[in-house]
């Protein structure tokens, strides 16, 4: 039975991408998530040193992966 769902242009674009291009997109998304997480920490605790901000971001990402 044929599918009646409309084609998803995002899915089609991903299917056409090379593995290297997909990895580049994944890396860019990870970097964006890291930057946004760090920005959120800085907003909540503006007095933190940058080293502590980065440590907290690492801790958050490690918990998400674990």
mmCIF file of the N, C-alpha and C atoms, coordinates in Angstrom:
data_MODEL
# 
_entry.id   MODEL 
# 
loop_
_atom_site.group_PDB 
_atom_site.id 
_atom_site.type_symbol 
_atom_site.label_atom_id 
_atom_site.label_alt_id 
_atom_site.label_comp_id 
_atom_site.label_asym_id 
_atom_site.label_entity_id 
_atom_site.label_seq_id 
_atom_site.pdbx_PDB_ins_code 
_atom_site.Cartn_x 
_atom_site.Cartn_y 
_atom_site.Cartn_z 
_atom_site.occupancy 
_atom_site.B_iso_or_equiv 
_atom_site.pdbx_formal_charge 
_atom_site.auth_seq_id 
_atom_site.auth_comp_id 
_atom_site.auth_asym_id 
_atom_site.auth_atom_id 
_atom_site.pdbx_PDB_model_num 
ATOM 1   N N  . UNK A 1 1  ? 0.838  -1.173 0.000  1.00 0.00 ? 1  UNK A N  1 
ATOM 2   C CA . UNK A 1 1  ? 0.000  0.000  0.000  1.00 0.00 ? 1  UNK A CA 1 
ATOM 3   C C  . UNK A 1 1  ? 0.890  1.245  0.000  1.00 0.00 ? 1  UNK A C  1 
ATOM 4   N N  . UNK A 1 2  ? 0.678  2.162  -0.939 1.00 0.00 ? 2  UNK A N  1 
ATOM 5   C CA . UNK A 1 2  ? 1.513  3.365  -1.023 1.00 0.00 ? 2  UNK A CA 1 
ATOM 6   C C  . UNK A 1 2  ? 1.259  4.299  0.153  1.00 0.00 ? 2  UNK A C  1 
ATOM 7   N N  . UNK A 1 3  ? 2.305  5.010  0.536  1.00 0.00 ? 3  UNK A N  1 
ATOM 8   C CA . UNK A 1 3  ? 2.194  5.965  1.627  1.00 0.00 ? 3  UNK A CA 1 
ATOM 9   C C  . UNK A 1 3  ? 1.464  7.219  1.153  1.00 0.00 ? 3  UNK A C  1 
ATOM 10  N N  . UNK A 1 4  ? 0.597  7.742  2.011  1.00 0.00 ? 4  UNK A N  1 
ATOM 11  C CA . UNK A 1 4  ? -0.131 8.964  1.669  1.00 0.00 ? 4  UNK A CA 1 
ATOM 12  C C  . UNK A 1 4  ? 0.490  10.179 2.347  1.00 0.00 ? 4  UNK A C  1 
ATOM 13  N N  . UNK A 1 5  ? 1.549  9.969  3.116  1.00 0.00 ? 5  UNK A N  1 
ATOM 14  C CA . UNK A 1 5  ? 2.210  11.074 3.805  1.00 0.00 ? 5  UNK A CA 1 
ATOM 15  C C  . UNK A 1 5  ? 2.963  11.931 2.789  1.00 0.00 ? 5  UNK A C  1 
ATOM 16  N N  . UNK A 1 6  ? 2.965  13.224 3.027  1.00 0.00 ? 6  UNK A N  1 
ATOM 17  C CA . UNK A 1 6  ? 3.688  14.146 2.155  1.00 0.00 ? 6  UNK A CA 1 
ATOM 18  C C  . UNK A 1 6  ? 5.186  13.928 2.329  1.00 0.00 ? 6  UNK A C  1 
ATOM 19  N N  . UNK A 1 7  ? 5.938  14.052 1.249  1.00 0.00 ? 7  UNK A N  1 
ATOM 20  C CA . UNK A 1 7  ? 7.384  13.895 1.369  1.00 0.00 ? 7  UNK A CA 1 
ATOM 21  C C  . UNK A 1 7  ? 7.966  14.994 2.267  1.00 0.00 ? 7  UNK A C  1 
ATOM 22  N N  . UNK A 1 8  ? 8.950  14.626 3.060  1.00 0.00 ? 8  UNK A N  1 
ATOM 23  C CA . UNK A 1 8  ? 9.598  15.582 3.952  1.00 0.00 ? 8  UNK A CA 1 
ATOM 24  C C  . UNK A 1 8  ? 10.883 16.064 3.285  1.00 0.00 ? 8  UNK A C  1 
ATOM 25  N N  . UNK A 1 9  ? 10.958 17.347 2.930  1.00 0.00 ? 9  UNK A N  1 
ATOM 26  C CA . UNK A 1 9  ? 12.159 17.828 2.231  1.00 0.00 ? 9  UNK A CA 1 
ATOM 27  C C  . UNK A 1 9  ? 13.423 17.719 3.085  1.00 0.00 ? 9  UNK A C  1 
ATOM 28  N N  . UNK A 1 10 ? 13.293 17.791 4.417  1.00 0.00 ? 10 UNK A N  1 
ATOM 29  C CA . UNK A 1 10 ? 14.465 17.658 5.279  1.00 0.00 ? 10 UNK A CA 1 
ATOM 30  C C  . UNK A 1 10 ? 15.013 16.234 5.221  1.00 0.00 ? 10 UNK A C  1 
ATOM 31  N N  . UNK A 1 11 ? 14.122 15.272 5.266  1.00 0.00 ? 11 UNK A N  1 
ATOM 32  C CA . UNK A 1 11 ? 14.544 13.876 5.184  1.00 0.00 ? 11 UNK A CA 1 
ATOM 33  C C  . UNK A 1 11 ? 15.184 13.598 3.837  1.00 0.00 ? 11 UNK A C  1 
ATOM 34  N N  . UNK A 1 12 ? 14.584 14.118 2.789  1.00 0.00 ? 12 UNK A N  1 
ATOM 35  C CA . UNK A 1 12 ? 15.153 13.918 1.452  1.00 0.00 ? 12 UNK A CA 1 
ATOM 36  C C  . UNK A 1 12 ? 16.547 14.540 1.354  1.00 0.00 ? 12 UNK A C  1 
ATOM 37  N N  . UNK A 1 13 ? 16.721 15.721 1.928  1.00 0.00 ? 13 UNK A N  1 
ATOM 38  C CA . UNK A 1 13 ? 18.031 16.383 1.887  1.00 0.00 ? 13 UNK A CA 1 
ATOM 39  C C  . UNK A 1 13 ? 19.066 15.561 2.650  1.00 0.00 ? 13 UNK A C  1 
ATOM 40  N N  . UNK A 1 14 ? 18.675 15.030 3.809  1.00 0.00 ? 14 UNK A N  1 
ATOM 41  C CA . UNK A 1 14 ? 19.608 14.202 4.586  1.00 0.00 ? 14 UNK A CA 1 
ATOM 42  C C  . UNK A 1 14 ? 19.993 12.937 3.823  1.00 0.00 ? 14 UNK A C  1 
ATOM 43  N N  . UNK A 1 15 ? 19.065 12.347 3.130  1.00 0.00 ? 15 UNK A N  1 
ATOM 44  C CA . UNK A 1 15 ? 19.358 11.135 2.367  1.00 0.00 ? 15 UNK A CA 1 
ATOM 45  C C  . UNK A 1 15 ? 20.365 11.402 1.257  1.00 0.00 ? 15 UNK A C  1 
ATOM 46  N N  . UNK A 1 16 ? 20.360 12.620 0.723  1.00 0.00 ? 16 UNK A N  1 
ATOM 47  C CA . UNK A 1 16 ? 21.270 12.955 -0.371 1.00 0.00 ? 16 UNK A CA 1 
ATOM 48  C C  . UNK A 1 16 ? 22.666 13.368 0.125  1.00 0.00 ? 16 UNK A C  1 
ATOM 49  N N  . UNK A 1 17 ? 22.804 13.643 1.399  1.00 0.00 ? 17 UNK A N  1 
ATOM 50  C CA . UNK A 1 17 ? 24.087 14.106 1.943  1.00 0.00 ? 17 UNK A CA 1 
ATOM 51  C C  . UNK A 1 17 ? 25.090 12.967 2.070  1.00 0.00 ? 17 UNK A C  1 
ATOM 52  N N  . UNK A 1 18 ? 26.348 13.321 1.905  1.00 0.00 ? 18 UNK A N  1 
ATOM 53  C CA . UNK A 1 18 ? 27.414 12.336 2.121  1.00 0.00 ? 18 UNK A CA 1 
ATOM 54  C C  . UNK A 1 18 ? 27.586 12.142 3.631  1.00 0.00 ? 18 UNK A C  1 
ATOM 55  N N  . UNK A 1 19 ? 28.204 11.038 4.025  1.00 0.00 ? 19 UNK A N  1 
ATOM 56  C CA . UNK A 1 19 ? 28.482 10.858 5.450  1.00 0.00 ? 19 UNK A CA 1 
ATOM 57  C C  . UNK A 1 19 ? 29.300 12.004 6.042  1.00 0.00 ? 19 UNK A C  1 
ATOM 58  N N  . UNK A 1 20 ? 30.272 12.522 5.289  1.00 0.00 ? 20 UNK A N  1 
ATOM 59  C CA . UNK A 1 20 ? 31.083 13.645 5.780  1.00 0.00 ? 20 UNK A CA 1 
ATOM 60  C C  . UNK A 1 20 ? 30.222 14.888 5.999  1.00 0.00 ? 20 UNK A C  1 
ATOM 61  N N  . UNK A 1 21 ? 29.295 15.138 5.106  1.00 0.00 ? 21 UNK A N  1 
ATOM 62  C CA . UNK A 1 21 ? 28.415 16.296 5.248  1.00 0.00 ? 21 UNK A CA 1 
ATOM 63  C C  . UNK A 1 21 ? 27.497 16.120 6.459  1.00 0.00 ? 21 UNK A C  1 
ATOM 64  N N  . UNK A 1 22 ? 27.001 14.913 6.664  1.00 0.00 ? 22 UNK A N  1 
ATOM 65  C CA . UNK A 1 22 ? 26.158 14.650 7.835  1.00 0.00 ? 22 UNK A CA 1 
ATOM 66  C C  . UNK A 1 22 ? 26.953 14.861 9.126  1.00 0.00 ? 22 UNK A C  1 
ATOM 67  N N  . UNK A 1 23 ? 28.219 14.438 9.136  1.00 0.00 ? 23 UNK A N  1 
ATOM 68  C CA . UNK A 1 23 ? 29.057 14.627 10.309 1.00 0.00 ? 23 UNK A CA 1 
ATOM 69  C C  . UNK A 1 23 ? 29.309 16.110 10.559 1.00 0.00 ? 23 UNK A C  1 
ATOM 70  N N  . UNK A 1 24 ? 29.495 16.875 9.500  1.00 0.00 ? 24 UNK A N  1 
ATOM 71  C CA . UNK A 1 24 ? 29.708 18.315 9.648  1.00 0.00 ? 24 UNK A CA 1 
ATOM 72  C C  . UNK A 1 24 ? 28.474 18.979 10.255 1.00 0.00 ? 24 UNK A C  1 
ATOM 73  N N  . UNK A 1 25 ? 27.299 18.564 9.830  1.00 0.00 ? 25 UNK A N  1 
ATOM 74  C CA . UNK A 1 25 ? 26.053 19.106 10.393 1.00 0.00 ? 25 UNK A CA 1 
ATOM 75  C C  . UNK A 1 25 ? 25.940 18.719 11.867 1.00 0.00 ? 25 UNK A C  1 
ATOM 76  N N  . UNK A 1 26 ? 26.229 17.477 12.180 1.00 0.00 ? 26 UNK A N  1 
ATOM 77  C CA . UNK A 1 26 ? 26.159 17.022 13.573 1.00 0.00 ? 26 UNK A CA 1 
ATOM 78  C C  . UNK A 1 26 ? 27.134 17.801 14.448 1.00 0.00 ? 26 UNK A C  1 
ATOM 79  N N  . UNK A 1 27 ? 28.344 18.032 13.956 1.00 0.00 ? 27 UNK A N  1 
ATOM 80  C CA . UNK A 1 27 ? 29.333 18.796 14.722 1.00 0.00 ? 27 UNK A CA 1 
ATOM 81  C C  . UNK A 1 27 ? 28.882 20.237 14.925 1.00 0.00 ? 27 UNK A C  1 
ATOM 82  N N  . UNK A 1 28 ? 28.322 20.838 13.899 1.00 0.00 ? 28 UNK A N  1 
ATOM 83  C CA . UNK A 1 28 ? 27.838 22.217 14.017 1.00 0.00 ? 28 UNK A CA 1 
ATOM 84  C C  . UNK A 1 28 ? 26.701 22.297 15.040 1.00 0.00 ? 28 UNK A C  1 
ATOM 85  N N  . UNK A 1 29 ? 25.822 21.309 15.044 1.00 0.00 ? 29 UNK A N  1 
ATOM 86  C CA . UNK A 1 29 ? 24.731 21.289 16.022 1.00 0.00 ? 29 UNK A CA 1 
ATOM 87  C C  . UNK A 1 29 ? 25.263 21.122 17.439 1.00 0.00 ? 29 UNK A C  1 
ATOM 88  N N  . UNK A 1 30 ? 26.277 20.274 17.603 1.00 0.00 ? 30 UNK A N  1 
ATOM 89  C CA . UNK A 1 30 ? 26.880 20.098 18.926 1.00 0.00 ? 30 UNK A CA 1 
ATOM 90  C C  . UNK A 1 30 ? 27.532 21.389 19.399 1.00 0.00 ? 30 UNK A C  1 
ATOM 91  N N  . UNK A 1 31 ? 28.253 22.058 18.510 1.00 0.00 ? 31 UNK A N  1 
ATOM 92  C CA . UNK A 1 31 ? 28.893 23.320 18.874 1.00 0.00 ? 31 UNK A CA 1 
ATOM 93  C C  . UNK A 1 31 ? 27.854 24.375 19.269 1.00 0.00 ? 31 UNK A C  1 
ATOM 94  N N  . UNK A 1 32 ? 26.765 24.424 18.542 1.00 0.00 ? 32 UNK A N  1 
ATOM 95  C CA . UNK A 1 32 ? 25.699 25.375 18.866 1.00 0.00 ? 32 UNK A CA 1 
ATOM 96  C C  . UNK A 1 32 ? 25.091 25.053 20.223 1.00 0.00 ? 32 UNK A C  1 
ATOM 97  N N  . UNK A 1 33 ? 24.850 23.785 20.471 1.00 0.00 ? 33 UNK A N  1 
ATOM 98  C CA . UNK A 1 33 ? 24.295 23.383 21.766 1.00 0.00 ? 33 UNK A CA 1 
ATOM 99  C C  . UNK A 1 33 ? 25.253 23.747 22.893 1.00 0.00 ? 33 UNK A C  1 
ATOM 100 N N  . UNK A 1 34 ? 26.554 23.554 22.675 1.00 0.00 ? 34 UNK A N  1 
ATOM 101 C CA . UNK A 1 34 ? 27.567 23.892 23.683 1.00 0.00 ? 34 UNK A CA 1 
ATOM 102 C C  . UNK A 1 34 ? 27.525 25.400 23.971 1.00 0.00 ? 34 UNK A C  1 
ATOM 103 N N  . UNK A 1 35 ? 27.524 26.206 22.905 1.00 0.00 ? 35 UNK A N  1 
ATOM 104 C CA . UNK A 1 35 ? 27.517 27.659 23.066 1.00 0.00 ? 35 UNK A CA 1 
ATOM 105 C C  . UNK A 1 35 ? 26.256 28.143 23.775 1.00 0.00 ? 35 UNK A C  1 
ATOM 106 N N  . UNK A 1 36 ? 25.119 27.582 23.424 1.00 0.00 ? 36 UNK A N  1 
ATOM 107 C CA . UNK A 1 36 ? 23.867 27.984 24.068 1.00 0.00 ? 36 UNK A CA 1 
ATOM 108 C C  . UNK A 1 36 ? 23.841 27.576 25.541 1.00 0.00 ? 36 UNK A C  1 
ATOM 109 N N  . UNK A 1 37 ? 24.367 26.398 25.834 1.00 0.00 ? 37 UNK A N  1 
ATOM 110 C CA . UNK A 1 37 ? 24.433 25.947 27.229 1.00 0.00 ? 37 UNK A CA 1 
ATOM 111 C C  . UNK A 1 37 ? 25.338 26.870 28.039 1.00 0.00 ? 37 UNK A C  1 
ATOM 112 N N  . UNK A 1 38 ? 26.493 27.207 27.478 1.00 0.00 ? 38 UNK A N  1 
ATOM 113 C CA . UNK A 1 38 ? 27.412 28.116 28.164 1.00 0.00 ? 38 UNK A CA 1 
ATOM 114 C C  . UNK A 1 38 ? 26.769 29.488 28.367 1.00 0.00 ? 38 UNK A C  1 
ATOM 115 N N  . UNK A 1 39 ? 26.058 29.976 27.375 1.00 0.00 ? 39 UNK A N  1 
ATOM 116 C CA . UNK A 1 39 ? 25.388 31.276 27.500 1.00 0.00 ? 39 UNK A CA 1 
ATOM 117 C C  . UNK A 1 39 ? 24.346 31.243 28.614 1.00 0.00 ? 39 UNK A C  1 
ATOM 118 N N  . UNK A 1 40 ? 23.621 30.156 28.722 1.00 0.00 ? 40 UNK A N  1 
ATOM 119 C CA . UNK A 1 40 ? 22.628 30.019 29.787 1.00 0.00 ? 40 UNK A CA 1 
ATOM 120 C C  . UNK A 1 40 ? 23.268 30.026 31.162 1.00 0.00 ? 40 UNK A C  1 
ATOM 121 N N  . UNK A 1 41 ? 24.397 29.350 31.286 1.00 0.00 ? 41 UNK A N  1 
ATOM 122 C CA . UNK A 1 41 ? 25.113 29.323 32.568 1.00 0.00 ? 41 UNK A CA 1 
ATOM 123 C C  . UNK A 1 41 ? 25.600 30.728 32.907 1.00 0.00 ? 41 UNK A C  1 
ATOM 124 N N  . UNK A 1 42 ? 26.156 31.423 31.912 1.00 0.00 ? 42 UNK A N  1 
ATOM 125 C CA . UNK A 1 42 ? 26.640 32.784 32.159 1.00 0.00 ? 42 UNK A CA 1 
ATOM 126 C C  . UNK A 1 42 ? 25.508 33.718 32.585 1.00 0.00 ? 42 UNK A C  1 
ATOM 127 N N  . UNK A 1 43 ? 24.334 33.544 32.000 1.00 0.00 ? 43 UNK A N  1 
ATOM 128 C CA . UNK A 1 43 ? 23.193 34.387 32.375 1.00 0.00 ? 43 UNK A CA 1 
ATOM 129 C C  . UNK A 1 43 ? 22.749 34.119 33.805 1.00 0.00 ? 43 UNK A C  1 
ATOM 130 N N  . UNK A 1 44 ? 22.731 32.846 34.196 1.00 0.00 ? 44 UNK A N  1 
ATOM 131 C CA . UNK A 1 44 ? 22.288 32.490 35.545 1.00 0.00 ? 44 UNK A CA 1 
ATOM 132 C C  . UNK A 1 44 ? 23.312 32.843 36.606 1.00 0.00 ? 44 UNK A C  1 
ATOM 133 N N  . UNK A 1 45 ? 24.597 32.748 36.226 1.00 0.00 ? 45 UNK A N  1 
ATOM 134 C CA . UNK A 1 45 ? 25.660 33.004 37.205 1.00 0.00 ? 45 UNK A CA 1 
ATOM 135 C C  . UNK A 1 45 ? 26.740 33.877 36.562 1.00 0.00 ? 45 UNK A C  1 
ATOM 136 N N  . UNK A 1 46 ? 26.474 35.186 36.444 1.00 0.00 ? 46 UNK A N  1 
ATOM 137 C CA . UNK A 1 46 ? 27.385 36.073 35.710 1.00 0.00 ? 46 UNK A CA 1 
ATOM 138 C C  . UNK A 1 46 ? 28.773 36.224 36.322 1.00 0.00 ? 46 UNK A C  1 
ATOM 139 N N  . UNK A 1 47 ? 28.957 35.859 37.570 1.00 0.00 ? 47 UNK A N  1 
ATOM 140 C CA . UNK A 1 47 ? 30.256 36.016 38.215 1.00 0.00 ? 47 UNK A CA 1 
ATOM 141 C C  . UNK A 1 47 ? 31.231 34.882 37.985 1.00 0.00 ? 47 UNK A C  1 
ATOM 142 N N  . UNK A 1 48 ? 30.807 33.839 37.311 1.00 0.00 ? 48 UNK A N  1 
ATOM 143 C CA . UNK A 1 48 ? 31.686 32.673 37.121 1.00 0.00 ? 48 UNK A CA 1 
ATOM 144 C C  . UNK A 1 48 ? 32.831 32.975 36.166 1.00 0.00 ? 48 UNK A C  1 
ATOM 145 N N  . UNK A 1 49 ? 33.978 32.408 36.478 1.00 0.00 ? 49 UNK A N  1 
ATOM 146 C CA . UNK A 1 49 ? 35.116 32.459 35.550 1.00 0.00 ? 49 UNK A CA 1 
ATOM 147 C C  . UNK A 1 49 ? 34.787 31.566 34.354 1.00 0.00 ? 49 UNK A C  1 
ATOM 148 N N  . UNK A 1 50 ? 35.361 31.893 33.196 1.00 0.00 ? 50 UNK A N  1 
ATOM 149 C CA . UNK A 1 50 ? 35.078 31.132 31.979 1.00 0.00 ? 50 UNK A CA 1 
ATOM 150 C C  . UNK A 1 50 ? 35.480 29.660 32.132 1.00 0.00 ? 50 UNK A C  1 
ATOM 151 N N  . UNK A 1 51 ? 36.552 29.398 32.849 1.00 0.00 ? 51 UNK A N  1 
ATOM 152 C CA . UNK A 1 51 ? 36.975 28.008 33.071 1.00 0.00 ? 51 UNK A CA 1 
ATOM 153 C C  . UNK A 1 51 ? 35.873 27.214 33.782 1.00 0.00 ? 51 UNK A C  1 
ATOM 154 N N  . UNK A 1 52 ? 35.226 27.830 34.760 1.00 0.00 ? 52 UNK A N  1 
ATOM 155 C CA . UNK A 1 52 ? 34.141 27.159 35.493 1.00 0.00 ? 52 UNK A CA 1 
ATOM 156 C C  . UNK A 1 52 ? 32.915 26.983 34.602 1.00 0.00 ? 52 UNK A C  1 
ATOM 157 N N  . UNK A 1 53 ? 32.638 27.974 33.762 1.00 0.00 ? 53 UNK A N  1 
ATOM 158 C CA . UNK A 1 53 ? 31.514 27.852 32.817 1.00 0.00 ? 53 UNK A CA 1 
ATOM 159 C C  . UNK A 1 53 ? 31.741 26.631 31.930 1.00 0.00 ? 53 UNK A C  1 
ATOM 160 N N  . UNK A 1 54 ? 32.948 26.516 31.359 1.00 0.00 ? 54 UNK A N  1 
ATOM 161 C CA . UNK A 1 54 ? 33.240 25.396 30.463 1.00 0.00 ? 54 UNK A CA 1 
ATOM 162 C C  . UNK A 1 54 ? 33.198 24.061 31.206 1.00 0.00 ? 54 UNK A C  1 
ATOM 163 N N  . UNK A 1 55 ? 33.651 24.034 32.439 1.00 0.00 ? 55 UNK A N  1 
ATOM 164 C CA . UNK A 1 55 ? 33.580 22.811 33.241 1.00 0.00 ? 55 UNK A CA 1 
ATOM 165 C C  . UNK A 1 55 ? 32.132 22.392 33.431 1.00 0.00 ? 55 UNK A C  1 
ATOM 166 N N  . UNK A 1 56 ? 31.276 23.348 33.738 1.00 0.00 ? 56 UNK A N  1 
ATOM 167 C CA . UNK A 1 56 ? 29.859 23.017 33.944 1.00 0.00 ? 56 UNK A CA 1 
ATOM 168 C C  . UNK A 1 56 ? 29.204 22.535 32.657 1.00 0.00 ? 56 UNK A C  1 
ATOM 169 N N  . UNK A 1 57 ? 29.568 23.144 31.541 1.00 0.00 ? 57 UNK A N  1 
ATOM 170 C CA . UNK A 1 57 ? 29.027 22.679 30.253 1.00 0.00 ? 57 UNK A CA 1 
ATOM 171 C C  . UNK A 1 57 ? 29.476 21.238 30.010 1.00 0.00 ? 57 UNK A C  1 
ATOM 172 N N  . UNK A 1 58 ? 30.762 20.956 30.233 1.00 0.00 ? 58 UNK A N  1 
ATOM 173 C CA . UNK A 1 58 ? 31.260 19.578 30.065 1.00 0.00 ? 58 UNK A CA 1 
ATOM 174 C C  . UNK A 1 58 ? 30.493 18.609 30.942 1.00 0.00 ? 58 UNK A C  1 
ATOM 175 N N  . UNK A 1 59 ? 30.275 18.994 32.209 1.00 0.00 ? 59 UNK A N  1 
ATOM 176 C CA . UNK A 1 59 ? 29.532 18.123 33.130 1.00 0.00 ? 59 UNK A CA 1 
ATOM 177 C C  . UNK A 1 59 ? 28.126 17.849 32.615 1.00 0.00 ? 59 UNK A C  1 
ATOM 178 N N  . UNK A 1 60 ? 27.475 18.890 32.122 1.00 0.00 ? 60 UNK A N  1 
ATOM 179 C CA . UNK A 1 60 ? 26.115 18.724 31.580 1.00 0.00 ? 60 UNK A CA 1 
ATOM 180 C C  . UNK A 1 60 ? 26.137 17.771 30.399 1.00 0.00 ? 60 UNK A C  1 
ATOM 181 N N  . UNK A 1 61 ? 27.065 17.970 29.485 1.00 0.00 ? 61 UNK A N  1 
ATOM 182 C CA . UNK A 1 61 ? 27.122 17.113 28.288 1.00 0.00 ? 61 UNK A CA 1 
ATOM 183 C C  . UNK A 1 61 ? 27.467 15.673 28.664 1.00 0.00 ? 61 UNK A C  1 
ATOM 184 N N  . UNK A 1 62 ? 28.337 15.494 29.641 1.00 0.00 ? 62 UNK A N  1 
ATOM 185 C CA . UNK A 1 62 ? 28.673 14.134 30.068 1.00 0.00 ? 62 UNK A CA 1 
ATOM 186 C C  . UNK A 1 62 ? 27.473 13.436 30.670 1.00 0.00 ? 62 UNK A C  1 
ATOM 187 N N  . UNK A 1 63 ? 26.664 14.150 31.427 1.00 0.00 ? 63 UNK A N  1 
ATOM 188 C CA . UNK A 1 63 ? 25.451 13.541 32.010 1.00 0.00 ? 63 UNK A CA 1 
ATOM 189 C C  . UNK A 1 63 ? 24.456 13.165 30.932 1.00 0.00 ? 63 UNK A C  1 
ATOM 190 N N  . UNK A 1 64 ? 24.357 13.966 29.902 1.00 0.00 ? 64 UNK A N  1 
ATOM 191 C CA . UNK A 1 64 ? 23.402 13.688 28.820 1.00 0.00 ? 64 UNK A CA 1 
ATOM 192 C C  . UNK A 1 64 ? 23.827 12.445 28.054 1.00 0.00 ? 64 UNK A C  1 
ATOM 193 N N  . UNK A 1 65 ? 25.119 12.278 27.848 1.00 0.00 ? 65 UNK A N  1 
ATOM 194 C CA . UNK A 1 65 ? 25.635 11.148 27.071 1.00 0.00 ? 65 UNK A CA 1 
ATOM 195 C C  . UNK A 1 65 ? 25.599 9.861  27.888 1.00 0.00 ? 65 UNK A C  1 
ATOM 196 N N  . UNK A 1 66 ? 25.818 9.965  29.181 1.00 0.00 ? 66 UNK A N  1 
ATOM 197 C CA . UNK A 1 66 ? 25.895 8.768  30.030 1.00 0.00 ? 66 UNK A CA 1 
ATOM 198 C C  . UNK A 1 66 ? 24.581 8.064  30.163 1.00 0.00 ? 66 UNK A C  1 
# 
